[in-house]
Amino acid sequence: MTATPVTTFTWKIAQLERETSDGFVFTAHYTVDANDGTYSASAYGSIGFERPENLIPYSELTENEVVGWVQDALGEEKVTDLEDGLQTQIDQQRNPTQASGVPW
């Protein structure tokens, strides 16, 4: 019996929108890539942020930090739903339940 491959989820920031006056990031555009070594699926989204009391200088932001903001803003349930949806796409690629074509 072959073990089911483990899917890795990679969150990345595709783009940030910010105020030029003080560097406040008000929108993050993100991607989530799922890959099990053979099959892959991905999602893209964007989310807005409220202005915090203490701004981190734009030049000091890291991708990991902003990914954390995105995941916090989405909430644990939405993050799980998003990753579960990508896993379903990979599972469907691995074991298709539908097909198209003609028999001739």
Contacts in CASP RR format, 6 or more apart in sequence:
PFRMAT RR
TARGET T0000
AUTHOR 0000-0000-0000
METHOD contacts of the structure
MODEL  1
MTATPVTTFTWKIAQLERETSDGFVFTAHYTVDANDGTYSASAYGSIGFE
RPENLIPYSELTENEVVGWVQDALGEEKVTDLEDGLQTQIDQQRNPTQAS
GVPW
5 36 0 8 1.000
5 37 0 8 1.000
5 38 0 8 1.000
6 36 0 8 1.000
7 34 0 8 1.000
7 35 0 8 1.000
7 36 0 8 1.000
7 86 0 8 1.000
7 87 0 8 1.000
7 90 0 8 1.000
8 34 0 8 1.000
8 35 0 8 1.000
8 36 0 8 1.000
9 32 0 8 1.000
9 33 0 8 1.000
9 34 0 8 1.000
9 83 0 8 1.000
9 86 0 8 1.000
10 32 0 8 1.000
10 33 0 8 1.000
10 34 0 8 1.000
10 35 0 8 1.000
11 30 0 8 1.000
11 31 0 8 1.000
11 32 0 8 1.000
11 67 0 8 1.000
11 70 0 8 1.000
11 71 0 8 1.000
12 30 0 8 1.000
12 31 0 8 1.000
12 32 0 8 1.000
12 33 0 8 1.000
12 63 0 8 1.000
12 67 0 8 1.000
13 28 0 8 1.000
13 29 0 8 1.000
13 30 0 8 1.000
13 63 0 8 1.000
13 66 0 8 1.000
13 67 0 8 1.000
13 70 0 8 1.000
14 29 0 8 1.000
14 30 0 8 1.000
14 31 0 8 1.000
14 44 0 8 1.000
15 28 0 8 1.000
15 29 0 8 1.000
16 25 0 8 1.000
16 27 0 8 1.000
16 28 0 8 1.000
16 29 0 8 1.000
16 61 0 8 1.000
16 66 0 8 1.000
17 25 0 8 1.000
17 26 0 8 1.000
17 27 0 8 1.000
17 28 0 8 1.000
17 29 0 8 1.000
18 24 0 8 1.000
18 25 0 8 1.000
18 26 0 8 1.000
18 58 0 8 1.000
19 26 0 8 1.000
22 55 0 8 1.000
23 55 0 8 1.000
23 57 0 8 1.000
23 58 0 8 1.000
24 51 0 8 1.000
24 55 0 8 1.000
25 49 0 8 1.000
25 58 0 8 1.000
25 61 0 8 1.000
25 66 0 8 1.000
26 48 0 8 1.000
26 49 0 8 1.000
26 51 0 8 1.000
27 46 0 8 1.000
27 47 0 8 1.000
27 48 0 8 1.000
27 49 0 8 1.000
28 46 0 8 1.000
28 47 0 8 1.000
28 48 0 8 1.000
28 49 0 8 1.000
28 66 0 8 1.000
28 69 0 8 1.000
28 70 0 8 1.000
29 44 0 8 1.000
29 45 0 8 1.000
29 46 0 8 1.000
30 44 0 8 1.000
30 45 0 8 1.000
30 46 0 8 1.000
30 47 0 8 1.000
30 67 0 8 1.000
30 70 0 8 1.000
31 42 0 8 1.000
31 43 0 8 1.000
31 44 0 8 1.000
31 45 0 8 1.000
32 42 0 8 1.000
32 43 0 8 1.000
32 82 0 8 1.000
32 83 0 8 1.000
32 86 0 8 1.000
33 40 0 8 1.000
33 41 0 8 1.000
33 42 0 8 1.000
34 40 0 8 1.000
34 41 0 8 1.000
34 42 0 8 1.000
34 83 0 8 1.000
34 86 0 8 1.000
34 87 0 8 1.000
34 89 0 8 1.000
34 90 0 8 1.000
36 90 0 8 1.000
36 94 0 8 1.000
38 94 0 8 1.000
39 90 0 8 1.000
39 93 0 8 1.000
39 94 0 8 1.000
40 90 0 8 1.000
41 85 0 8 1.000
41 86 0 8 1.000
41 87 0 8 1.000
41 89 0 8 1.000
41 90 0 8 1.000
41 93 0 8 1.000
42 86 0 8 1.000
43 82 0 8 1.000
43 86 0 8 1.000
47 70 0 8 1.000
47 73 0 8 1.000
47 74 0 8 1.000
48 73 0 8 1.000
49 69 0 8 1.000
49 73 0 8 1.000
56 65 0 8 1.000
71 79 0 8 1.000
74 82 0 8 1.000
END
